[in-house]
Amino acid sequence: AQPGTNAYVMVAAVDVGILNLTNYKAPDPEDWFFGQRMLGLEIRDLYGRLIDGSLGTMGKIRTGGDGANMQAQGSPPTEKLVAFFSGPVELDANGKARIDFDIPQFNGTVRVMAVAWTKEAVGHAQTDVIVRDPV
């Protein structure tokens, strides 16, 4: 950025294992603003809850009673998840900022993803960082 231009960055640091579960792709602002995408439109209705579409009869409202499924899920995870997001941070006159994340006890790979922007430009980067206890 040119001197005197306000620049901002948002940084996320997430356990790669979590990202792999959802096949998450890092944000690409150029693709978002300049790429082709489908019209983001969804239509939903609740008529299927009122009228059975195949028979034209009154539908049955089904509620409650989910407690039995909760027993099969097991205990909740005991480790803290590694998924942090900085929110917008303004860069200094040198185009730098310090962003700290308090990562819990963790051994694995963290993907650090950043999106930076000014009024005239936008960019992004990502890298994987290995986090481990000293041996």
VEXDREN-2710 file (C-alpha; in Angstrom, 1 decimal):
% VEXDREN-2710
k/r/px/py/pz
1/ALA/0.0/0.0/0.0
2/GLN/1.1/3.6/-0.6
3/PRO/2.2/5.5/2.5
4/GLY/-0.7/7.2/4.2
5/THR/-3.2/4.6/2.9
6/ASN/-5.2/2.8/5.5
7/ALA/-4.7/-1.0/5.2
8/TYR/-6.3/-3.8/7.2
9/VAL/-5.8/-7.5/7.7
10/MET/-7.9/-10.3/9.1
11/VAL/-6.0/-13.5/10.2
12/ALA/-7.4/-16.9/11.1
13/ALA/-5.4/-19.8/12.6
14/VAL/-7.1/-23.1/12.5
15/ASP/-6.1/-26.8/13.2
16/VAL/-5.7/-28.4/9.8
17/GLY/-7.5/-31.5/11.1
18/ILE/-10.6/-29.3/11.6
19/LEU/-10.3/-27.9/8.1
20/ASN/-10.0/-31.3/6.6
21/LEU/-13.2/-32.5/8.2
22/THR/-15.2/-29.9/6.2
23/ASN/-12.9/-29.7/3.1
24/TYR/-12.5/-26.0/3.9
25/LYS/-10.8/-23.8/1.3
26/ALA/-9.1/-20.5/2.4
27/PRO/-10.9/-17.3/1.4
28/ASP/-9.8/-15.9/-2.0
29/PRO/-11.1/-12.3/-2.3
30/GLU/-10.1/-12.0/-6.0
31/ASP/-12.3/-15.0/-6.8
32/TRP/-15.1/-13.7/-4.7
33/PHE/-15.2/-10.3/-6.3
34/PHE/-14.2/-11.2/-9.9
35/GLY/-15.1/-14.9/-10.3
36/GLN/-18.2/-16.3/-11.7
37/ARG/-20.7/-17.9/-9.3
38/MET/-24.2/-19.1/-9.2
39/LEU/-27.0/-16.8/-8.0
40/GLY/-27.2/-17.3/-4.3
41/LEU/-30.9/-18.0/-4.0
42/GLU/-32.7/-20.7/-2.0
43/ILE/-36.5/-21.1/-1.7
44/ARG/-38.0/-23.1/1.2
45/ASP/-41.5/-23.7/2.4
46/LEU/-43.2/-25.4/5.3
47/TYR/-46.2/-26.7/3.4
48/GLY/-44.9/-30.3/3.7
49/ARG/-45.4/-30.1/7.4
50/LEU/-49.0/-29.1/6.9
51/ILE/-50.1/-31.2/3.9
52/ASP/-48.7/-34.5/2.8
53/GLY/-47.8/-33.7/-0.9
54/SER/-48.2/-37.3/-2.1
55/LEU/-51.7/-37.9/-0.7
56/GLY/-53.0/-34.4/-0.1
57/THR/-53.9/-35.3/3.5
58/MET/-53.1/-33.4/6.6
59/GLY/-49.4/-33.8/7.6
60/LYS/-48.3/-35.0/11.1
61/ILE/-46.3/-32.6/13.2
62/ARG/-43.3/-34.3/14.7
63/THR/-41.7/-32.8/17.7
64/GLY/-39.5/-33.6/20.7
65/GLY/-38.1/-36.9/21.9
66/ASP/-34.6/-36.5/20.7
67/GLY/-32.9/-37.3/24.1
68/ALA/-32.3/-40.9/23.2
69/ASN/-29.9/-39.9/20.4
70/MET/-27.8/-37.8/22.7
71/GLN/-26.7/-40.9/24.7
72/ALA/-25.1/-42.5/21.7
73/GLN/-22.9/-39.5/21.0
74/GLY/-20.4/-40.1/23.8
75/SER/-18.7/-37.5/26.0
76/PRO/-17.8/-34.1/24.7
77/PRO/-14.2/-33.5/23.7
78/THR/-11.9/-32.7/26.5
79/GLU/-9.2/-30.8/24.5
80/LYS/-9.6/-27.2/23.4
81/LEU/-10.1/-26.6/19.7
82/VAL/-7.6/-24.6/17.9
83/ALA/-9.6/-22.1/15.8
84/PHE/-8.9/-18.4/16.1
85/PHE/-9.9/-15.3/14.2
86/SER/-8.5/-11.9/14.7
87/GLY/-11.2/-9.7/13.2
88/PRO/-10.1/-6.6/11.2
89/VAL/-6.8/-5.2/12.4
90/GLU/-5.4/-1.9/11.0
91/LEU/-1.8/-2.0/9.8
92/ASP/0.8/0.5/10.9
93/ALA/2.6/3.0/8.6
94/ASN/5.1/0.3/7.7
95/GLY/2.4/-2.1/6.6
96/LYS/2.8/-4.3/9.7
97/ALA/0.6/-5.5/12.6
98/ARG/1.1/-7.8/15.5
99/ILE/-1.6/-10.4/16.1
100/ASP/-1.3/-12.8/19.0
101/PHE/-3.3/-16.0/19.5
102/ASP/-3.2/-17.9/22.8
103/ILE/-2.9/-21.4/21.5
104/PRO/-3.7/-24.1/24.1
105/GLN/-1.5/-27.2/24.6
106/PHE/-1.5/-28.6/21.1
107/ASN/0.7/-30.7/18.8
108/GLY/-0.1/-30.6/15.1
109/THR/-0.4/-28.3/12.1
110/VAL/-2.1/-25.0/12.2
111/ARG/-3.1/-23.2/8.9
112/VAL/-2.7/-19.5/9.1
113/MET/-4.8/-17.6/6.6
114/ALA/-4.8/-13.9/6.0
115/VAL/-6.9/-11.4/3.9
116/ALA/-5.6/-7.9/3.6
117/TRP/-7.2/-4.9/1.9
118/THR/-7.1/-1.1/1.3
119/LYS/-9.6/1.0/-0.6
120/GLU/-7.8/0.2/-3.9
121/ALA/-6.5/-3.4/-3.5
122/VAL/-7.1/-6.8/-1.8
123/GLY/-4.9/-9.8/-1.3
124/HIS/-4.6/-13.1/0.6
125/ALA/-2.1/-15.6/1.8
126/GLN/-1.9/-18.8/3.8
127/THR/0.8/-21.1/5.2
128/ASP/0.9/-24.2/7.4
129/VAL/2.8/-24.0/10.7
130/ILE/3.8/-27.0/12.7
131/VAL/3.2/-26.6/16.4
132/ARG/4.8/-29.0/18.8
133/ASP/6.3/-29.2/22.3
134/PRO/10.1/-28.9/22.5
135/VAL/11.8/-32.3/22.8
END
